[in-house]
């Protein structure tokens, strides 16, 4: 039987995977923009991606806590 914490951890893992996919796509677009001479936009995008990375760490921590509580 799946507990509430397991369900929450499963959903957070899906969100984390979506976040990774979005980050990869945005990073590719940022490279494309840089190649066309828009260094300022590229830098702004990379700064925003750092926020995704920071938040990903928080999501991973929450998943680990929930999984530990399930065991």
N, C-alpha and C positions, 0 to 999 in steps of 0.2 A: 504494500500500500504506500502510495506517495504522500509524504507529509507536506504541509504548507511550505516549510523551509526548502524542501527539495524542489517544489514547483517554482518558488521564487528564484532559487539558484539557476534552474533551467532557463527561465525567462531572462535572467541577467546574462547568462552565457549567450543566448541568442542576440541580445542587444549588443553585447561586446563584439560578437562576430560581425554584426551589421556595421558597427563603428569602425572595425578594422577595414572592412570593404570600402566604406565611404572615405576613410582616410587615404587608402591607396589610390582611389579614383581622383580625389582632390589633389593629391600630391602629383599625379601624372599631369593633371591640368595646370598645376603651378609650374611644372617644368616646361610645358608647352608655352605658357605665357612668358616665362623667362627667356626662352629661345627666340621670342619675338620682340625682346627688348623692354619688357615691362618689369624691371627689377623691383620697383617699389611695391607693385601688386604681389609679386612673388614673395617678397619679404613679409608682407601682411598675411598672406596665406600660411606661410610657415609658422608665423606666430600663432595663428588660430589653431593650427595642427598641434602645437604644443599643448594647448588646452585639452584637445582630444586625448593626447597621451597621458596627461595628468589625471583626467577623469577615468581613463581606462584602468589606471592603477587602482583607483578607488573601487571601481566595479569588481576588479579581480580580487581585491581584499574582501569585499562583501561576500563574494561567491565562496571563497575559502572559509570564511566564518560560518556561513550557512551550511556548507558541506560538513564541517566539523561537528556542528550541532546535530546533524542527521546521523552521525555514526555512533 
